[in-house]
Amino acid sequence: MLVVALLLAACGESSDRQALEAMVQASIVETGPGSCLKFSTLHFLESTTGRDGEAAIAECEEENPDPLVDQPDKVDVSSIDVEGDSATALIAFEGSVLDGQKVRNGFVKRNGVWKFDEWQGLVDLDATHLIMEVGRIGMLRANSPHEAENVACWIGRMERMSDTALEDLLFGDGDPPSECTAESNAI
């Protein structure tokens, strides 16, 4: 009986792993306003946008997808650890601003569907490559020479930051460098 129970538990965990990986893969292909709550919890949207409730949803819907920001060409999902209705996984990116980066995320299963729930951070950060990608996208978004100058200022400041400060600035609650103006929406 114990062997049968262990085998059934392993099968359930395997199907959860497959479903989680399929959801992550679908989230890079299926974009647009409807994808915000399809693939993410409100908690995830609030933590990634810095806004609460409907404002977080509205910001996601407004920015998803941004035609100037390319979607990843490919993601590799690994190190999936499922515990009941929660899980963690490591996602490696090819293409997009996160090209060459690995991100650890937390997930929850709601009504039988896996969703992104928590950004847990970058793993083995390639800061130089990330800064170059942010700069490239920032320059594409710049609408004036002043905005392009501001992007260059940000890039210069980011090059001197620790990995932790850089990650906090780009993906957390970090404040922008005070020497650079906050007028630009490019970054």
NUDRENRO-103505 format. One record per residue (C-alpha): residue in one letter; y, x, z. Coordinates in steps of 0.5 Angstrom, whole numbers, padded with zeros to 4 digits, always signed. Each point is the difference from the previous one (the first is absolute). Layout:
residues N
AYXZ ...
This chain:
residues 187
M+0000+0000+0000 L+0005+0006+0002 V-0001+0003-0007 V+0001-0007-0004 A+0006-0001+0004 L+0003+0007-0001 L-0002+0000-0008 L+0004-0007+0000 A+0006+0003+0004 A+0000+0006-0005 C+0000-0005-0006 G+0006-0004+0003 E+0004+0006+0001 S-0002+0003-0007 S+0003-0007-0003 D+0006+0001+0004 R+0001+0007-0003 Q-0001-0003-0007 A+0005-0006+0001 L+0005+0005+0003 E+0000+0005-0005 A+0000-0006-0005 M+0006-0003+0003 V+0004+0007+0000 Q-0002+0001-0007 A+0003-0007-0002 S+0006+0001+0004 I+0002+0006-0005 V-0001-0004-0006 E+0002-0007+0002 T+0007+0000+0002 G+0006-0004+0000 P+0003-0005+0005 G-0006-0004+0001 S-0004+0007+0002 C+0004+0001+0007 L-0004-0005+0004 K-0006+0001-0004 F-0002+0007+0002 S+0005+0001+0006 T+0001-0003+0007 L+0007-0002+0002 H-0001+0005+0005 F-0001+0005-0005 L+0006-0002-0004 E+0005+0000+0006 S-0002+0007+0002 T+0001+0002-0008 T+0006-0003-0001 G+0003+0000+0007 R+0002-0007+0000 D-0003-0006+0003 G-0004-0006-0002 E+0003-0004-0006 A+0005+0006-0002 A-0006+0005+0000 I-0004-0005-0005 A+0007-0001-0004 E+0001+0008-0001 C-0007+0001-0002 E+0000-0005-0005 E+0007+0002-0002 E-0003+0007-0001 N-0007-0001-0002 P-0001+0003-0006 D+0006+0004-0001 P+0000+0002-0007 L+0003+0007+0001 V-0005+0002+0005 D-0007+0001-0004 Q-0006-0003+0004 P-0006+0005+0001 D-0005+0001-0005 K-0005+0001+0004 V-0002+0000+0008 D-0006+0002+0003 V-0002-0003+0007 S-0004+0004+0004 S-0002+0001+0008 I+0000-0008+0001 D-0002-0001+0007 V-0001-0008+0001 E+0000-0003+0007 G-0001-0007+0000 D+0006-0003-0003 S+0004+0006+0000 A-0001+0007-0004 T+0004+0006-0002 A-0001+0004-0007 L+0003+0006-0003 I+0003-0001-0007 A+0002+0005-0005 F+0005-0001-0005 E+0000+0002-0007 G+0007-0002-0004 S+0006-0003+0004 V+0005+0003+0005 L-0007+0001+0004 D-0003+0004-0005 G-0004+0005+0003 Q+0000-0003+0007 K-0005-0003+0005 V+0002-0005+0004 R-0004-0003+0006 N+0001-0008+0001 G-0002-0005+0005 F-0003-0006-0003 V-0002-0007+0003 K-0005-0006-0003 R+0004-0006+0000 N-0004-0007-0002 G-0005+0005-0003 V+0005+0004-0004 W+0002+0007+0001 K+0007+0002+0001 F+0005+0006+0001 D+0002-0001+0007 E+0003+0007+0002 W+0002+0007-0003 Q-0003+0005+0005 G+0003+0006-0004 L-0001+0005-0005 V-0005+0005+0000 D+0000+0007-0002 L+0007-0001-0003 D+0002+0004-0006 A+0008-0001+0002 T+0002+0004-0006 H-0003-0004-0005 L+0002-0007+0004 I+0007+0003+0000 M+0000+0001-0008 E-0003-0007-0001 V+0005-0003+0004 G+0006+0004-0003 R-0003-0002-0007 I+0000-0008+0002 G+0007+0001+0003 M+0003+0003-0006 L-0003-0006-0005 R+0003-0005+0005 A+0007+0004+0000 N+0005-0005-0003 S+0006+0005+0000 P+0001+0008+0001 H+0002-0002+0007 E-0007-0003+0002 A-0003+0006-0004 E+0004+0005+0004 N-0002-0004+0007 V-0008+0000-0003 A+0001+0008+0000 C+0003+0000+0007 W-0006-0004+0003 I-0005+0005-0004 G+0004+0006+0003 R-0001-0003+0007 M-0007-0002-0001 E-0002+0007-0002 R+0002+0003+0007 M-0003-0006+0004 S-0007+0001+0004 D-0005-0004-0003 T+0000-0005+0006 A+0008-0001-0001 L-0001-0001-0008 E-0006-0005+0001 D+0004-0004+0005 L+0006+0000-0004 L-0003-0002-0007 F-0006-0005+0004 G+0003-0001+0007 D+0006-0001+0004 G+0004+0006-0002 D+0007+0001-0001 P+0003+0002-0007 P+0003+0007+0001 S+0007-0001+0002 E+0003+0005-0005 C-0002-0005-0006 T+0003-0006-0001 A-0004-0007+0001 E+0003-0003-0006 S-0005+0001-0005 N-0006-0004+0000 A-0004+0005-0004 I-0004+0003+0005 
